[in-house]
Every structure is written in structure tokens, then in C-alpha cells.
Amino acid sequence: MVTALLTGFVVSQCWRYGSGPLSALIYFKLITTAVLALVTYRKRQPTMTFYQNLGLIPLLLMGYAVSIDLLLCAVLVTLVL
């Protein structure tokens, strides 16, 4: 939910100001997504046994989630610009 709000913020700023602040927005998105992923990973570590029983590594699941989020953000920014 929070990453969707961040994506919306980044896309709206790209819509409003164009490609000028794009590098700062990309760094902002990367840093906040990494911090949120780390907090979520640490908070959900004890409850990840369901995925571990399926043979999935929780860190790999976080990596997929972050990758999909950043890819979606890149696609939306590309469409806006």
C-alpha cells in the first residue's frame, strides 16, 4: 500500500514537472522502497514459515515484490513522460 502511494507520488511529480527532477525521484523511490522492504522483511520474518514450507525463500519473495514495484513505477513514469 505504501509503495503504491510512493509510486503515485513519483508519477504525479513527473507529470507536473517533467523529466527535470527525475533522477532525484528515482533515488527517492529506490531508497524508500529498500527501507520499506527491509522493515517488512524484519517484521514478517517469524510469520514466513508458510512460504518456507513451500520451499520459497522469504528474501527471494521480497526481491520479487520490490522488482515488480520498481518495474511498475518505471513503466508508469515512461508513459507519463
PDB file with one MODEL, atoms N, CA, C and O in Angstrom:
MODEL        1
ATOM      1  N   MET A   1       0.821  -1.186   0.000  1.00  0.00           N
ATOM      2  CA  MET A   1       0.000   0.000   0.000  1.00  0.00           C
ATOM      3  C   MET A   1       0.871   1.258   0.000  1.00  0.00           C
ATOM      4  O   MET A   1       0.627   2.197  -0.757  1.00  0.00           O
ATOM      5  N   VAL A   2       1.876   1.260   0.849  1.00  0.00           N
ATOM      6  CA  VAL A   2       2.746   2.443   0.942  1.00  0.00           C
ATOM      7  C   VAL A   2       3.563   2.596  -0.334  1.00  0.00           C
ATOM      8  O   VAL A   2       3.779   3.715  -0.798  1.00  0.00           O
ATOM      9  N   THR A   3       4.015   1.493  -0.901  1.00  0.00           N
ATOM     10  CA  THR A   3       4.787   1.599  -2.139  1.00  0.00           C
ATOM     11  C   THR A   3       3.912   2.080  -3.294  1.00  0.00           C
ATOM     12  O   THR A   3       4.402   2.755  -4.199  1.00  0.00           O
ATOM     13  N   ALA A   4       2.638   1.742  -3.272  1.00  0.00           N
ATOM     14  CA  ALA A   4       1.724   2.259  -4.304  1.00  0.00           C
ATOM     15  C   ALA A   4       1.565   3.768  -4.159  1.00  0.00           C
ATOM     16  O   ALA A   4       1.501   4.484  -5.159  1.00  0.00           O
ATOM     17  N   LEU A   5       1.502   4.252  -2.935  1.00  0.00           N
ATOM     18  CA  LEU A   5       1.430   5.697  -2.713  1.00  0.00           C
ATOM     19  C   LEU A   5       2.714   6.388  -3.169  1.00  0.00           C
ATOM     20  O   LEU A   5       2.669   7.475  -3.744  1.00  0.00           O
ATOM     21  N   LEU A   6       3.856   5.754  -2.911  1.00  0.00           N
ATOM     22  CA  LEU A   6       5.128   6.313  -3.375  1.00  0.00           C
ATOM     23  C   LEU A   6       5.196   6.352  -4.899  1.00  0.00           C
ATOM     24  O   LEU A   6       5.670   7.326  -5.483  1.00  0.00           O
ATOM     25  N   THR A   7       4.719   5.288  -5.534  1.00  0.00           N
ATOM     26  CA  THR A   7       4.691   5.257  -6.988  1.00  0.00           C
ATOM     27  C   THR A   7       3.785   6.360  -7.521  1.00  0.00           C
ATOM     28  O   THR A   7       4.133   7.045  -8.483  1.00  0.00           O
ATOM     29  N   GLY A   8       2.631   6.530  -6.899  1.00  0.00           N
ATOM     30  CA  GLY A   8       1.724   7.598  -7.302  1.00  0.00           C
ATOM     31  C   GLY A   8       2.348   8.970  -7.138  1.00  0.00           C
ATOM     32  O   GLY A   8       2.161   9.846  -7.982  1.00  0.00           O
ATOM     33  N   PHE A   9       3.093   9.162  -6.049  1.00  0.00           N
ATOM     34  CA  PHE A   9       3.774  10.437  -5.821  1.00  0.00           C
ATOM     35  C   PHE A   9       4.823  10.692  -6.903  1.00  0.00           C
ATOM     36  O   PHE A   9       4.894  11.789  -7.457  1.00  0.00           O
ATOM     37  N   VAL A  10       5.628   9.688  -7.198  1.00  0.00           N
ATOM     38  CA  VAL A  10       6.687   9.845  -8.200  1.00  0.00           C
ATOM     39  C   VAL A  10       6.081  10.144  -9.568  1.00  0.00           C
ATOM     40  O   VAL A  10       6.563  11.022 -10.284  1.00  0.00           O
ATOM     41  N   VAL A  11       5.035   9.420  -9.928  1.00  0.00           N
ATOM     42  CA  VAL A  11       4.402   9.635 -11.233  1.00  0.00           C
ATOM     43  C   VAL A  11       3.758  11.014 -11.297  1.00  0.00           C
ATOM     44  O   VAL A  11       3.846  11.691 -12.321  1.00  0.00           O
ATOM     45  N   SER A  12       3.112  11.436 -10.214  1.00  0.00           N
ATOM     46  CA  SER A  12       2.481  12.766 -10.231  1.00  0.00           C
ATOM     47  C   SER A  12       3.516  13.884 -10.341  1.00  0.00           C
ATOM     48  O   SER A  12       3.275  14.890 -11.008  1.00  0.00           O
ATOM     49  N   GLN A  13       4.660  13.712  -9.690  1.00  0.00           N
ATOM     50  CA  GLN A  13       5.713  14.724  -9.790  1.00  0.00           C
ATOM     51  C   GLN A  13       6.329  14.746 -11.191  1.00  0.00           C
ATOM     52  O   GLN A  13       6.700  15.807 -11.693  1.00  0.00           O
ATOM     53  N   CYS A  14       6.436  13.585 -11.811  1.00  0.00           N
ATOM     54  CA  CYS A  14       6.924  13.552 -13.196  1.00  0.00           C
ATOM     55  C   CYS A  14       5.918  14.189 -14.132  1.00  0.00           C
ATOM     56  O   CYS A  14       6.300  14.851 -15.097  1.00  0.00           O
ATOM     57  N   TRP A  15       4.644  13.998 -13.863  1.00  0.00           N
ATOM     58  CA  TRP A  15       3.601  14.610 -14.672  1.00  0.00           C
ATOM     59  C   TRP A  15       3.640  16.132 -14.533  1.00  0.00           C
ATOM     60  O   TRP A  15       3.485  16.863 -15.511  1.00  0.00           O
ATOM     61  N   ARG A  16       3.848  16.589 -13.308  1.00  0.00           N
ATOM     62  CA  ARG A  16       3.809  18.028 -13.035  1.00  0.00           C
ATOM     63  C   ARG A  16       5.063  18.742 -13.531  1.00  0.00           C
ATOM     64  O   ARG A  16       4.962  19.796 -14.159  1.00  0.00           O
ATOM     65  N   TYR A  17       6.248  18.182 -13.258  1.00  0.00           N
ATOM     66  CA  TYR A  17       7.495  18.893 -13.533  1.00  0.00           C
ATOM     67  C   TYR A  17       8.283  18.347 -14.721  1.00  0.00           C
ATOM     68  O   TYR A  17       9.317  18.911 -15.082  1.00  0.00           O
ATOM     69  N   GLY A  18       7.825  17.285 -15.320  1.00  0.00           N
ATOM     70  CA  GLY A  18       8.540  16.710 -16.461  1.00  0.00           C
ATOM     71  C   GLY A  18       9.735  15.889 -16.012  1.00  0.00           C
ATOM     72  O   GLY A  18       9.734  15.327 -14.917  1.00  0.00           O
ATOM     73  N   SER A  19      10.739  15.819 -16.845  1.00  0.00           N
ATOM     74  CA  SER A  19      11.889  14.965 -16.553  1.00  0.00           C
ATOM     75  C   SER A  19      12.995  15.674 -15.783  1.00  0.00           C
ATOM     76  O   SER A  19      14.068  15.103 -15.590  1.00  0.00           O
ATOM     77  N   GLY A  20      12.762  16.892 -15.343  1.00  0.00           N
ATOM     78  CA  GLY A  20      13.784  17.638 -14.600  1.00  0.00           C
ATOM     79  C   GLY A  20      14.226  16.949 -13.319  1.00  0.00           C
ATOM     80  O   GLY A  20      15.408  16.633 -13.178  1.00  0.00           O
ATOM     81  N   PRO A  21      13.320  16.706 -12.383  1.00  0.00           N
ATOM     82  CA  PRO A  21      13.711  16.079 -11.115  1.00  0.00           C
ATOM     83  C   PRO A  21      13.669  14.549 -11.146  1.00  0.00           C
ATOM     84  O   PRO A  21      13.545  13.912 -10.099  1.00  0.00           O
ATOM     85  N   LEU A  22      13.770  13.962 -12.333  1.00  0.00           N
ATOM     86  CA  LEU A  22      13.602  12.516 -12.453  1.00  0.00           C
ATOM     87  C   LEU A  22      14.655  11.734 -11.674  1.00  0.00           C
ATOM     88  O   LEU A  22      14.322  10.740 -11.028  1.00  0.00           O
ATOM     89  N   SER A  23      15.911  12.157 -11.719  1.00  0.00           N
ATOM     90  CA  SER A  23      16.957  11.400 -11.018  1.00  0.00           C
ATOM     91  C   SER A  23      16.756  11.455  -9.503  1.00  0.00           C
ATOM     92  O   SER A  23      16.971  10.457  -8.816  1.00  0.00           O
ATOM     93  N   ALA A  24      16.347  12.603  -8.980  1.00  0.00           N
ATOM     94  CA  ALA A  24      16.085  12.699  -7.542  1.00  0.00           C
ATOM     95  C   ALA A  24      14.887  11.838  -7.154  1.00  0.00           C
ATOM     96  O   ALA A  24      14.885  11.214  -6.093  1.00  0.00           O
ATOM     97  N   LEU A  25      13.877  11.805  -8.008  1.00  0.00           N
ATOM     98  CA  LEU A  25      12.703  10.978  -7.716  1.00  0.00           C
ATOM     99  C   LEU A  25      13.030   9.493  -7.776  1.00  0.00           C
ATOM    100  O   LEU A  25      12.499   8.705  -6.993  1.00  0.00           O
ATOM    101  N   ILE A  26      13.893   9.115  -8.695  1.00  0.00           N
ATOM    102  CA  ILE A  26      14.286   7.706  -8.784  1.00  0.00           C
ATOM    103  C   ILE A  26      15.063   7.293  -7.537  1.00  0.00           C
ATOM    104  O   ILE A  26      14.822   6.221  -6.983  1.00  0.00           O
ATOM    105  N   TYR A  27      15.992   8.139  -7.094  1.00  0.00           N
ATOM    106  CA  TYR A  27      16.731   7.826  -5.863  1.00  0.00           C
ATOM    107  C   TYR A  27      15.789   7.782  -4.659  1.00  0.00           C
ATOM    108  O   TYR A  27      15.928   6.915  -3.797  1.00  0.00           O
ATOM    109  N   PHE A  28      14.847   8.697  -4.597  1.00  0.00           N
ATOM    110  CA  PHE A  28      13.866   8.707  -3.512  1.00  0.00           C
ATOM    111  C   PHE A  28      13.061   7.412  -3.512  1.00  0.00           C
ATOM    112  O   PHE A  28      12.852   6.817  -2.455  1.00  0.00           O
ATOM    113  N   LYS A  29      12.612   6.971  -4.672  1.00  0.00           N
ATOM    114  CA  LYS A  29      11.835   5.737  -4.785  1.00  0.00           C
ATOM    115  C   LYS A  29      12.678   4.526  -4.397  1.00  0.00           C
ATOM    116  O   LYS A  29      12.203   3.651  -3.673  1.00  0.00           O
ATOM    117  N   LEU A  30      13.909   4.464  -4.865  1.00  0.00           N
ATOM    118  CA  LEU A  30      14.775   3.326  -4.541  1.00  0.00           C
ATOM    119  C   LEU A  30      15.068   3.237  -3.050  1.00  0.00           C
ATOM    120  O   LEU A  30      14.998   2.159  -2.460  1.00  0.00           O
ATOM    121  N   ILE A  31      15.394   4.368  -2.447  1.00  0.00           N
ATOM    122  CA  ILE A  31      15.751   4.363  -1.023  1.00  0.00           C
ATOM    123  C   ILE A  31      14.544   4.018  -0.159  1.00  0.00           C
ATOM    124  O   ILE A  31      14.647   3.188   0.744  1.00  0.00           O
ATOM    125  N   THR A  32      13.404   4.646  -0.425  1.00  0.00           N
ATOM    126  CA  THR A  32      12.222   4.367   0.400  1.00  0.00           C
ATOM    127  C   THR A  32      11.717   2.953   0.195  1.00  0.00           C
ATOM    128  O   THR A  32      11.251   2.328   1.147  1.00  0.00           O
ATOM    129  N   THR A  33      11.797   2.429  -1.022  1.00  0.00           N
ATOM    130  CA  THR A  33      11.377   1.044  -1.258  1.00  0.00           C
ATOM    131  C   THR A  33      12.303   0.070  -0.542  1.00  0.00           C
ATOM    132  O   THR A  33      11.844  -0.925   0.018  1.00  0.00           O
ATOM    133  N   ALA A  34      13.596   0.348  -0.555  1.00  0.00           N
ATOM    134  CA  ALA A  34      14.541  -0.526   0.148  1.00  0.00           C
ATOM    135  C   ALA A  34      14.300  -0.501   1.653  1.00  0.00           C
ATOM    136  O   ALA A  34      14.332  -1.546   2.304  1.00  0.00           O
ATOM    137  N   VAL A  35      14.059   0.676   2.205  1.00  0.00           N
ATOM    138  CA  VAL A  35      13.799   0.783   3.644  1.00  0.00           C
ATOM    139  C   VAL A  35      12.495   0.056   4.008  1.00  0.00           C
ATOM    140  O   VAL A  35      12.446  -0.678   4.995  1.00  0.00           O
ATOM    141  N   LEU A  36      11.451   0.259   3.215  1.00  0.00           N
ATOM    142  CA  LEU A  36      10.187  -0.414   3.487  1.00  0.00           C
ATOM    143  C   LEU A  36      10.303  -1.928   3.343  1.00  0.00           C
ATOM    144  O   LEU A  36       9.705  -2.671   4.120  1.00  0.00           O
ATOM    145  N   ALA A  37      11.067  -2.388   2.355  1.00  0.00           N
ATOM    146  CA  ALA A  37      11.261  -3.826   2.187  1.00  0.00           C
ATOM    147  C   ALA A  37      12.026  -4.412   3.370  1.00  0.00           C
ATOM    148  O   ALA A  37      11.699  -5.503   3.839  1.00  0.00           O
ATOM    149  N   LEU A  38      13.027  -3.710   3.849  1.00  0.00           N
ATOM    150  CA  LEU A  38      13.791  -4.194   4.999  1.00  0.00           C
ATOM    151  C   LEU A  38      12.931  -4.245   6.258  1.00  0.00           C
ATOM    152  O   LEU A  38      12.986  -5.214   7.015  1.00  0.00           O
ATOM    153  N   VAL A  39      12.139  -3.201   6.476  1.00  0.00           N
ATOM    154  CA  VAL A  39      11.264  -3.184   7.653  1.00  0.00           C
ATOM    155  C   VAL A  39      10.225  -4.303   7.566  1.00  0.00           C
ATOM    156  O   VAL A  39       9.958  -4.990   8.552  1.00  0.00           O
ATOM    157  N   THR A  40       9.652  -4.476   6.391  1.00  0.00           N
ATOM    158  CA  THR A  40       8.652  -5.535   6.215  1.00  0.00           C
ATOM    159  C   THR A  40       9.284  -6.907   6.380  1.00  0.00           C
ATOM    160  O   THR A  40       8.689  -7.791   6.997  1.00  0.00           O
ATOM    161  N   TYR A  41      10.467  -7.094   5.844  1.00  0.00           N
ATOM    162  CA  TYR A  41      11.158  -8.379   5.967  1.00  0.00           C
ATOM    163  C   TYR A  41      11.447  -8.712   7.429  1.00  0.00           C
ATOM    164  O   TYR A  41      11.237  -9.843   7.867  1.00  0.00           O
ATOM    165  N   ARG A  42      11.924  -7.732   8.171  1.00  0.00           N
ATOM    166  CA  ARG A  42      12.232  -7.975   9.588  1.00  0.00           C
ATOM    167  C   ARG A  42      10.977  -8.192  10.422  1.00  0.00           C
ATOM    168  O   ARG A  42      10.976  -8.992  11.358  1.00  0.00           O
ATOM    169  N   LYS A  43       9.915  -7.479  10.081  1.00  0.00           N
ATOM    170  CA  LYS A  43       8.680  -7.600  10.839  1.00  0.00           C
ATOM    171  C   LYS A  43       7.972  -8.923  10.554  1.00  0.00           C
ATOM    172  O   LYS A  43       7.376  -9.514  11.454  1.00  0.00           O
ATOM    173  N   ARG A  44       8.034  -9.381   9.328  1.00  0.00           N
ATOM    174  CA  ARG A  44       7.326 -10.594   8.922  1.00  0.00           C
ATOM    175  C   ARG A  44       8.178 -11.853   8.999  1.00  0.00           C
ATOM    176  O   ARG A  44       7.702 -12.929   8.636  1.00  0.00           O
ATOM    177  N   GLN A  45       9.385 -11.757   9.446  1.00  0.00           N
ATOM    178  CA  GLN A  45      10.283 -12.914   9.490  1.00  0.00           C
ATOM    179  C   GLN A  45       9.700 -14.095  10.268  1.00  0.00           C
ATOM    180  O   GLN A  45       9.782 -15.221   9.779  1.00  0.00           O
ATOM    181  N   PRO A  46       9.116 -13.897  11.451  1.00  0.00           N
ATOM    182  CA  PRO A  46       8.571 -15.058  12.169  1.00  0.00           C
ATOM    183  C   PRO A  46       7.352 -15.691  11.491  1.00  0.00           C
ATOM    184  O   PRO A  46       7.069 -16.863  11.737  1.00  0.00           O
ATOM    185  N   THR A  47       6.630 -14.963  10.657  1.00  0.00           N
ATOM    186  CA  THR A  47       5.418 -15.499  10.041  1.00  0.00           C
ATOM    187  C   THR A  47       5.660 -16.043   8.638  1.00  0.00           C
ATOM    188  O   THR A  47       4.699 -16.356   7.935  1.00  0.00           O
ATOM    189  N   MET A  48       6.884 -16.161   8.222  1.00  0.00           N
ATOM    190  CA  MET A  48       7.190 -16.625   6.875  1.00  0.00           C
ATOM    191  C   MET A  48       7.318 -18.139   6.772  1.00  0.00           C
ATOM    192  O   MET A  48       7.776 -18.639   5.744  1.00  0.00           O
ATOM    193  N   THR A  49       6.936 -18.873   7.785  1.00  0.00           N
ATOM    194  CA  THR A  49       7.096 -20.325   7.747  1.00  0.00           C
ATOM    195  C   THR A  49       6.222 -20.967   6.676  1.00  0.00           C
ATOM    196  O   THR A  49       6.570 -22.028   6.156  1.00  0.00           O
ATOM    197  N   PHE A  50       5.094 -20.346   6.337  1.00  0.00           N
ATOM    198  CA  PHE A  50       4.238 -20.880   5.284  1.00  0.00           C
ATOM    199  C   PHE A  50       4.997 -20.929   3.963  1.00  0.00           C
ATOM    200  O   PHE A  50       4.949 -21.935   3.254  1.00  0.00           O
ATOM    201  N   TYR A  51       5.686 -19.864   3.636  1.00  0.00           N
ATOM    202  CA  TYR A  51       6.434 -19.826   2.387  1.00  0.00           C
ATOM    203  C   TYR A  51       7.654 -20.723   2.440  1.00  0.00           C
ATOM    204  O   TYR A  51       8.046 -21.307   1.429  1.00  0.00           O
ATOM    205  N   GLN A  52       8.256 -20.835   3.611  1.00  0.00           N
ATOM    206  CA  GLN A  52       9.408 -21.717   3.752  1.00  0.00           C
ATOM    207  C   GLN A  52       8.997 -23.173   3.601  1.00  0.00           C
ATOM    208  O   GLN A  52       9.763 -23.978   3.071  1.00  0.00           O
ATOM    209  N   ASN A  53       7.803 -23.519   4.057  1.00  0.00           N
ATOM    210  CA  ASN A  53       7.318 -24.880   3.877  1.00  0.00           C
ATOM    211  C   ASN A  53       7.043 -25.182   2.406  1.00  0.00           C
ATOM    212  O   ASN A  53       7.099 -26.340   1.995  1.00  0.00           O
ATOM    213  N   LEU A  54       6.751 -24.170   1.622  1.00  0.00           N
ATOM    214  CA  LEU A  54       6.564 -24.349   0.187  1.00  0.00           C
ATOM    215  C   LEU A  54       7.888 -24.391  -0.564  1.00  0.00           C
ATOM    216  O   LEU A  54       7.915 -24.651  -1.767  1.00  0.00           O
ATOM    217  N   GLY A  55       8.978 -24.138   0.138  1.00  0.00           N
ATOM    218  CA  GLY A  55      10.298 -24.162  -0.476  1.00  0.00           C
ATOM    219  C   GLY A  55      10.737 -22.819  -1.016  1.00  0.00           C
ATOM    220  O   GLY A  55      11.695 -22.747  -1.787  1.00  0.00           O
ATOM    221  N   LEU A  56      10.049 -21.743  -0.623  1.00  0.00           N
ATOM    222  CA  LEU A  56      10.401 -20.414  -1.101  1.00  0.00           C
ATOM    223  C   LEU A  56      11.192 -19.678  -0.026  1.00  0.00           C
ATOM    224  O   LEU A  56      10.889 -19.785   1.163  1.00  0.00           O
ATOM    225  N   ILE A  57      12.181 -18.948  -0.440  1.00  0.00           N
ATOM    226  CA  ILE A  57      13.000 -18.172   0.474  1.00  0.00           C
ATOM    227  C   ILE A  57      12.341 -16.808   0.654  1.00  0.00           C
ATOM    228  O   ILE A  57      12.025 -16.147  -0.335  1.00  0.00           O
ATOM    229  N   PRO A  58      12.126 -16.372   1.901  1.00  0.00           N
ATOM    230  CA  PRO A  58      11.463 -15.073   2.115  1.00  0.00           C
ATOM    231  C   PRO A  58      12.196 -13.898   1.484  1.00  0.00           C
ATOM    232  O   PRO A  58      11.561 -12.960   1.002  1.00  0.00           O
ATOM    233  N   LEU A  59      13.510 -13.936   1.481  1.00  0.00           N
ATOM    234  CA  LEU A  59      14.277 -12.850   0.869  1.00  0.00           C
ATOM    235  C   LEU A  59      14.037 -12.799  -0.641  1.00  0.00           C
ATOM    236  O   LEU A  59      13.998 -11.721  -1.235  1.00  0.00           O
ATOM    237  N   LEU A  60      13.878 -13.965  -1.252  1.00  0.00           N
ATOM    238  CA  LEU A  60      13.573 -14.023  -2.675  1.00  0.00           C
ATOM    239  C   LEU A  60      12.187 -13.453  -2.957  1.00  0.00           C
ATOM    240  O   LEU A  60      11.996 -12.764  -3.959  1.00  0.00           O
ATOM    241  N   LEU A  61      11.228 -13.731  -2.094  1.00  0.00           N
ATOM    242  CA  LEU A  61       9.896 -13.161  -2.243  1.00  0.00           C
ATOM    243  C   LEU A  61       9.931 -11.638  -2.140  1.00  0.00           C
ATOM    244  O   LEU A  61       9.257 -10.949  -2.907  1.00  0.00           O
ATOM    245  N   MET A  62      10.701 -11.116  -1.210  1.00  0.00           N
ATOM    246  CA  MET A  62      10.847  -9.669  -1.087  1.00  0.00           C
ATOM    247  C   MET A  62      11.503  -9.089  -2.329  1.00  0.00           C
ATOM    248  O   MET A  62      11.112  -8.023  -2.805  1.00  0.00           O
ATOM    249  N   GLY A  63      12.488  -9.785  -2.847  1.00  0.00           N
ATOM    250  CA  GLY A  63      13.150  -9.324  -4.066  1.00  0.00           C
ATOM    251  C   GLY A  63      12.197  -9.254  -5.246  1.00  0.00           C
ATOM    252  O   GLY A  63      12.238  -8.303  -6.027  1.00  0.00           O
ATOM    253  N   TYR A  64      11.339 -10.259  -5.378  1.00  0.00           N
ATOM    254  CA  TYR A  64      10.339 -10.240  -6.449  1.00  0.00           C
ATOM    255  C   TYR A  64       9.365  -9.078  -6.262  1.00  0.00           C
ATOM    256  O   TYR A  64       9.031  -8.386  -7.224  1.00  0.00           O
ATOM    257  N   ALA A  65       8.917  -8.868  -5.049  1.00  0.00           N
ATOM    258  CA  ALA A  65       7.958  -7.788  -4.789  1.00  0.00           C
ATOM    259  C   ALA A  65       8.566  -6.424  -5.100  1.00  0.00           C
ATOM    260  O   ALA A  65       7.912  -5.578  -5.709  1.00  0.00           O
ATOM    261  N   VAL A  66       9.806  -6.205  -4.688  1.00  0.00           N
ATOM    262  CA  VAL A  66      10.476  -4.928  -4.952  1.00  0.00           C
ATOM    263  C   VAL A  66      10.726  -4.765  -6.453  1.00  0.00           C
ATOM    264  O   VAL A  66      10.550  -3.671  -6.989  1.00  0.00           O
ATOM    265  N   SER A  67      11.126  -5.821  -7.124  1.00  0.00           N
ATOM    266  CA  SER A  67      11.376  -5.745  -8.565  1.00  0.00           C
ATOM    267  C   SER A  67      10.109  -5.402  -9.339  1.00  0.00           C
ATOM    268  O   SER A  67      10.139  -4.569 -10.245  1.00  0.00           O
ATOM    269  N   ILE A  68       9.004  -6.037  -8.985  1.00  0.00           N
ATOM    270  CA  ILE A  68       7.738  -5.749  -9.657  1.00  0.00           C
ATOM    271  C   ILE A  68       7.301  -4.314  -9.382  1.00  0.00           C
ATOM    272  O   ILE A  68       6.799  -3.633 -10.276  1.00  0.00           O
ATOM    273  N   ASP A  69       7.488  -3.861  -8.157  1.00  0.00           N
ATOM    274  CA  ASP A  69       7.112  -2.493  -7.814  1.00  0.00           C
ATOM    275  C   ASP A  69       7.931  -1.476  -8.600  1.00  0.00           C
ATOM    276  O   ASP A  69       7.375  -0.515  -9.131  1.00  0.00           O
ATOM    277  N   LEU A  70       9.241  -1.675  -8.681  1.00  0.00           N
ATOM    278  CA  LEU A  70      10.096  -0.747  -9.419  1.00  0.00           C
ATOM    279  C   LEU A  70       9.828  -0.811 -10.920  1.00  0.00           C
ATOM    280  O   LEU A  70       9.900   0.208 -11.606  1.00  0.00           O
ATOM    281  N   LEU A  71       9.522  -1.996 -11.430  1.00  0.00           N
ATOM    282  CA  LEU A  71       9.187  -2.122 -12.847  1.00  0.00           C
ATOM    283  C   LEU A  71       7.884  -1.389 -13.160  1.00  0.00           C
ATOM    284  O   LEU A  71       7.784  -0.701 -14.176  1.00  0.00           O
ATOM    285  N   LEU A  72       6.902  -1.535 -12.300  1.00  0.00           N
ATOM    286  CA  LEU A  72       5.631  -0.831 -12.490  1.00  0.00           C
ATOM    287  C   LEU A  72       5.838   0.683 -12.442  1.00  0.00           C
ATOM    288  O   LEU A  72       5.257   1.418 -13.240  1.00  0.00           O
ATOM    289  N   CYS A  73       6.653   1.139 -11.520  1.00  0.00           N
ATOM    290  CA  CYS A  73       6.946   2.566 -11.423  1.00  0.00           C
ATOM    291  C   CYS A  73       7.647   3.062 -12.689  1.00  0.00           C
ATOM    292  O   CYS A  73       7.322   4.138 -13.192  1.00  0.00           O
ATOM    293  N   ALA A  74       8.589   2.300 -13.199  1.00  0.00           N
ATOM    294  CA  ALA A  74       9.306   2.703 -14.412  1.00  0.00           C
ATOM    295  C   ALA A  74       8.369   2.757 -15.618  1.00  0.00           C
ATOM    296  O   ALA A  74       8.470   3.664 -16.444  1.00  0.00           O
ATOM    297  N   VAL A  75       7.468   1.800 -15.719  1.00  0.00           N
ATOM    298  CA  VAL A  75       6.512   1.800 -16.828  1.00  0.00           C
ATOM    299  C   VAL A  75       5.590   2.997 -16.744  1.00  0.00           C
ATOM    300  O   VAL A  75       5.335   3.651 -17.756  1.00  0.00           O
ATOM    301  N   LEU A  76       5.084   3.300 -15.552  1.00  0.00           N
ATOM    302  CA  LEU A  76       4.185   4.431 -15.395  1.00  0.00           C
ATOM    303  C   LEU A  76       4.884   5.773 -15.661  1.00  0.00           C
ATOM    304  O   LEU A  76       4.303   6.668 -16.276  1.00  0.00           O
ATOM    305  N   VAL A  77       6.120   5.904 -15.198  1.00  0.00           N
ATOM    306  CA  VAL A  77       6.869   7.139 -15.455  1.00  0.00           C
ATOM    307  C   VAL A  77       7.139   7.277 -16.955  1.00  0.00           C
ATOM    308  O   VAL A  77       7.067   8.381 -17.495  1.00  0.00           O
ATOM    309  N   THR A  78       7.446   6.176 -17.626  1.00  0.00           N
ATOM    310  CA  THR A  78       7.684   6.219 -19.060  1.00  0.00           C
ATOM    311  C   THR A  78       6.410   6.637 -19.809  1.00  0.00           C
ATOM    312  O   THR A  78       6.476   7.404 -20.769  1.00  0.00           O
ATOM    313  N   LEU A  79       5.265   6.137 -19.370  1.00  0.00           N
ATOM    314  CA  LEU A  79       4.004   6.521 -20.010  1.00  0.00           C
ATOM    315  C   LEU A  79       3.668   7.982 -19.789  1.00  0.00           C
ATOM    316  O   LEU A  79       3.109   8.633 -20.672  1.00  0.00           O
ATOM    317  N   VAL A  80       4.005   8.505 -18.614  1.00  0.00           N
ATOM    318  CA  VAL A  80       3.695   9.891 -18.304  1.00  0.00           C
ATOM    319  C   VAL A  80       4.594  10.843 -19.085  1.00  0.00           C
ATOM    320  O   VAL A  80       4.145  11.881 -19.573  1.00  0.00           O
ATOM    321  N   LEU A  81       5.869  10.475 -19.195  1.00  0.00           N
ATOM    322  CA  LEU A  81       6.797  11.359 -19.914  1.00  0.00           C
ATOM    323  C   LEU A  81       6.604  11.165 -21.391  1.00  0.00           C
ATOM    324  O   LEU A  81       7.281  11.810 -22.192  1.00  0.00           O
TER     325      LEU A  81
ENDMDL
END
